[in-house]
């Protein structure tokens, strides 16, 4: 059984492609209603985790649990998840409304209900006036919102987002970060969001999962990851200025002195309040 409040759990998940080990012993618990980012450099295994959860590929070892139930035997269409891809994957021959309603139509939802739900979701993402346009007639930000609306309309338990803002310019990306966070809070759906952008993760996430070389190095809030990195890699990944070499000195169970090029620092022992300088 999973812990109370945990929606999705990965236990000991491993994956290789040929002789290349992509994921090693992944343990991750995603809470119901949170926005968690998978953050790391290219090749760290972030997208592979999304593909495993979505059912696009199968793990070599481990389990994936939804509220304590193993979902590995379930095919893609029976998993209560939807994915927003980096390229949005919109159907060019369908209108905005057609793209958004596609999943409902495949599920056999009656036309009247489908029209109502599509209209509600388009209003939510502020695209109700563009329902009859085609993807080629939309801006990058508008296409991103169509992809999000298509993911939302079927009311999934979890939405998987694979670097959906990567193709947008800086100003629009920042605008869409806040938009996605606002939508996530309004619909109260769990988001698992892949990014390699540290600022994006800090701006959006309830918790950040830092990865490298197929392993999870740290999982915590932006404050925890930034101010209390679990390893030199995590510290460097959030900025070279955060890493100061020093020699551990005397102290007690709560604090230790560290001799550094910047002077003598009084630092907290792991599990104690954040460090302060003397």
N, C-alpha and C positions, 0 to 999 in steps of 0.2 A: 504493500500500500504506500501511496505517496503521502507526504506531509499535508496537513490541512492548508488550504490556500494555494497549493501548487497545482497548476493546470497541466503542465507538460514536464516530463522528466526524461533525461538521457542518462543511462547507467552503463558505464564501461563501453561506450560505443567506439568502435575502431573501423577504419576503412583504408584499403589500399587499392591503387590502380596499377596492376602489374606488380613490379617490384618497388614501387614508390609508396611509402606509407604516408597517407594524407592526414589521418586522424589517429590518435593514440589515447585510449582510455578516457574518453570524454564523459565527465559527470557534470550535468547541468540541470538545475531545477528552475523552471520559469513560472512565476507566480501569476495567478489569474488577474487580468486587468492591467498588468504593467507593460511598459515599453522598455525592452532590453535590447541593447546593441551588441552585436558581435564585431569587435574592433581588432584590426591587426593588419599587417602588411600583406601584399599580394602573396598567395600561396600558403597562407596560414591555416586554411581549412574552413573559413567562414561560410562560403557558399556551399561547400560540401555538406555542412550541417543542415542548411536549409533544404537541400535536395533530399537528404535522408529523412528529415521530418515530413516533407511533402510527399514522399513515396516515389520520387523519380528514380532513386537508386536504393539498394539495400545495404545495410552494414555487414561487415564481415564478422563482427562480434558485438555483443551488448544488446540492450533493450531500449525501446522508446515507449514511454507510458503516457497515456492521456487519462488524467484523474485516476491513476493506478492501474489502468487496463492497457495491456500490450497491444499496440496498433500495428506492429510489423506485418501481421497477416493481411491487413486491410489494403486494398488497391487505392490508387490516388483518388478516384471519384467517391470513395466511401470515407475519406478522412475529412473531418470538419475544418479544413484549412483552405485558405486561398493564397495565391502568390502574386506579388507585384514584381515583374521582372525589370531589369535595368533598361531594356529597350521597349518596355511597356507591352509589346506583343499584341497590339490592337489589330483588329481585322480591317484592312483598308477599304473593303467593299461594303462595310456596314456603317451606318450612322452612329453618332454618339449613343443614342438611345438603344440602337441595335447591339452595340458592343456591350453596354452595361447590362442589358437584359438577356444576354446570351446564356449565361449560366442558369437563369430561371427557366428559360425555354427548354434547355436540355433536361432539366429536372421535371418538366411537365407541369409547371405552375400555370394555373388558368390565366387566360389573357388579361382579364380585368384586374386581377391581383398583380400580375406582372407589370402592367402599365402604372398601377398605383405605386408599387415599390420602386420602380425605376424613377418615377417622378420625384418621390421622396428623397432618394439618394442623390439625384442630380441637383435638387435644391440644397442638400446638405453640402455638396462640394461646389456650389455656386456656378452650375453649368446648365441650369434649366432653360436658358435662352439659346443654348447651342445644341439642343437635342437632335436637330435634323442635319447637323453638319457632319462631314466625314473627317477622319483623322488628318488627312493632308491639308485640311483647311484650318487646323488648330495650331497654336503655339506649343512649345515644349512643355510649359507649365500646364496648359490645358490638357494635353495628352496625358500628362502624369496624373491629373485629377480624374480623367476618364478611367485610367487603369485602376486607381484607388476605388472609384465608385463601383467598378465591376467586381472588385474583390469584396467590397462591403455588402453589396446588395443581397448576397445569399446568406448573410448573417453567420459567418464562420466563427468558431471559437477562437481561432488564432489566424493572424495575417502575417505572412512571411514576405519581407521586403528586401530584395537583393539590389542594393545600391541604386535605389530608384531616382535619386537626385543627381547622379554622377554626370549626366549629360547636360545639366542646366548651368547657366552662367552664375557667377558668385552671388550677385544681388538676388536673382530669382531663387537660387538654392536656399539662401537664408530665409526668404519669405516663405518658401514651401516647408522648411523645417518647422516653423511655428504653426503653419497650416496643418501639417500632419499631426503635430502634437495636440492641437486643439480638437481635431477630428477624433483622435484616439481617446481623448478624455470624454468627448460627448457620447460616443457610441459604446464606450467602456469595453472595448475589445482588446485582447492582448496582441501586441505587436512585437515581432522578432525582426530586428532591422540590421542588415549587414552594411558596414561602411569601413573605409580605411582612413577616414577623415576624423582626426581627434576632436576638432572644434565641433563638428557635427554631432559626434557622440555625446560630448559634454552638454551641448545645447538641448538635446532631445531626450536622453535616456533617463529612466528611473534608476537603472543599474547598467554598468558597462562590463562586458565580458571581454577581457584582453587576451588575444590569442597569438601564438607564434609557433611555426613548425608543427602544426597539428595538435597542439596542447593548449589548455586553458591556463594562463599564468596568474590571472587575478579576476575576481568577480566582486564588484562593489559599486557604491555610488560614485559619481564623478569626484566628489570631495575625497573619498577614500583612495581612489586610484591616483588622483593627482598629488595629494599631500602625504599619502602613506603607500607608495608603490611597493609591491611585494618582491620586486627583483630589479637589478640594474637595467634589464631590458625595458621593463615597464616605465621606469624613470626616464630613460633616454627617449622612449617613444613619445613621451609627453613633453619633451624639451630638454636639450643638453644642459641648460642652466639649472635643472633640478638635481643634477648628480654631482655631489661633492665628495671627494675621497677624504678619508680621515682615519685616525687611529683610535680604537676604542680604549677608553680609560676606566677609572674607578667610578663607583656610584652605588646604587642600591637596587631594590626590586622594581622600583618605578622609573628611575632615571639613571642615565649613564652620561659621563663626560666624554666628548669626542674631540680630539685635536685635529683641526683642519687648517688649510691655508688661509681661511677667513677668520681664524681665531678659535677659541675654545667654545664649543657648543654644548648646551645641556639638552639631551635628547631623551624622548620617552622610550621606555622599553615596550616591545610589541604588546598591544592590548591596552596601553595606557593613553591618556590624552595626547594630542599632537605636540610635537617638539617646539621648544622656544629657545632663543639664544640668551646666553648669560651676559 
